[in-house]
């Protein structure tokens, strides 16, 4: 298979932008019937363009011209052509790669999965990236083509997914104008080796003296660079066997096996970062308004238990809320009250009991015989099972009035958050002592102010403790408090509402998150 990778000059002026676009068209026209695959760089219809207005103009003026030339090239050369461009769909700009078949038809398209903040800032749509779908793999002539675009190549989790899909070629249309050339080569080599596939990378030359960008290249499945154009302007042409796979021994002295299978057989994904369709966007990306299942979905399962949390999460709760106390031996026990008397068949203050004693108590029998034998969970139980599947409002309870919450216990909380990689999916709710300690020990974890809930000083305290959230406690709230919080970019929780009409009123007032015991009833009302 003869492959051609086009590397145009990067345009630094308005005149050069047009020249680069013309260069891309000319390079396509010069392809002949000897070629089997052509790859173009990112933004081929808008090279070097940086503003939304310019991008929209290029999409209108250049897209049809480019696609017609790509189609003509595919038909004339009887070759595959992969082109990345910006397209307009439903009034929004979308970073798209098309693969054209040898007869000039579009086989499929790939939408860039990872968009940097600069690209989003100029109006390129990223809404689809919050949905779950498999990476695009297009099979043509028994070749499995896959795609990465620019920023995508930084995300090893995504590349691991491609590796599991047994692809033959990874087509990378890119900018990466500010990245070091040695890193660009390293990324392409690592991707090729991990996927056991050829990596074809097309970008723009940033000039002969540049130490960043450029580096259109071809890398073989064993991670070796076949050719790297570095900052040369032109076309890379090579003959490859797209079905070639790198073979290695399956351990010293063992028979050979495909390299990607050798790695796959040793994976231990339970030790890795949570990923996949069950992972929801973090607290900074999940939109408002939200519903928070207070102590889980506790109208159908015992409060603050695993079935209550699981029920809420299974139904799509953006948040759950739980309460934690430290037992006498330092375990973080999930329970609302300071004693186990109301919710279990046991007795005693949590602070005076060991977790071994608490674990023997039945946390389900008082709710229903169907939940007999249910155990009081720990914070680790909850994080182990549900980390990154929802946002968790962790209400840290204090056994006594104090200036600062126990540092040793608080560090145990943050250690668990770190262990289960859910820093972006939790926030700490507490009163003065908890907030004081949180600022000192974990200033990066969002804080929700509970200090002053009953005397209308909640917002002032939230500002004092630099909290990102407040939790209003009805009826101790006013419209002015909500407005003042929003004025300081503080989001507002409301504790609580199980009444759909009341919940709708809270949303109209500007409440961002409603805590509820009856998750499904409030969800039906608001969504």
Secondary structure as UniProt FT lines:
FT   STRAND          2..7
FT   HELIX           14..29
FT   TURN            33..34
FT   STRAND          37..39
FT   TURN            42..45
FT   TURN            47..48
FT   HELIX           52..77
FT   STRAND          80..89
FT   TURN            90..91
FT   STRAND          92..100
FT   TURN            102..103
FT   STRAND          106..111
FT   HELIX           117..121
FT   TURN            122..123
FT   HELIX           127..130
FT   STRAND          137..140
FT   TURN            141..142
FT   STRAND          143..149
FT   HELIX           150..154
FT   HELIX           156..163
FT   TURN            164..166
FT   STRAND          169..173
FT   TURN            177..178
FT   HELIX           181..195
FT   STRAND          198..202
FT   TURN            208..209
FT   STRAND          217..219
FT   TURN            221..222
FT   STRAND          225..228
FT   TURN            230..231
FT   STRAND          234..239
FT   TURN            242..243
FT   STRAND          247..249
FT   TURN            252..253
FT   STRAND          256..258
FT   HELIX           259..264
FT   TURN            265..266
FT   HELIX           269..271
FT   TURN            277..278
FT   TURN            283..285
FT   STRAND          290..294
FT   TURN            295..300
FT   TURN            303..304
FT   HELIX           306..314
FT   TURN            315..316
FT   STRAND          319..326
FT   TURN            328..329
FT   STRAND          332..334
FT   TURN            341..343
FT   HELIX           350..352
FT   HELIX           355..359
FT   TURN            365..367
FT   HELIX           369..371
FT   TURN            372..373
FT   HELIX           379..386
FT   TURN            387..389
FT   STRAND          391..396
FT   HELIX           407..419
FT   TURN            420..421
FT   HELIX           423..425
FT   STRAND          426..430
FT   HELIX           432..441
FT   TURN            443..444
FT   STRAND          447..449
FT   TURN            451..456
FT   HELIX           458..464
FT   TURN            465..466
FT   STRAND          469..473
FT   TURN            474..475
FT   HELIX           479..487
FT   TURN            488..489
FT   STRAND          491..495
FT   HELIX           500..509
FT   STRAND          513..516
FT   HELIX           519..526
//
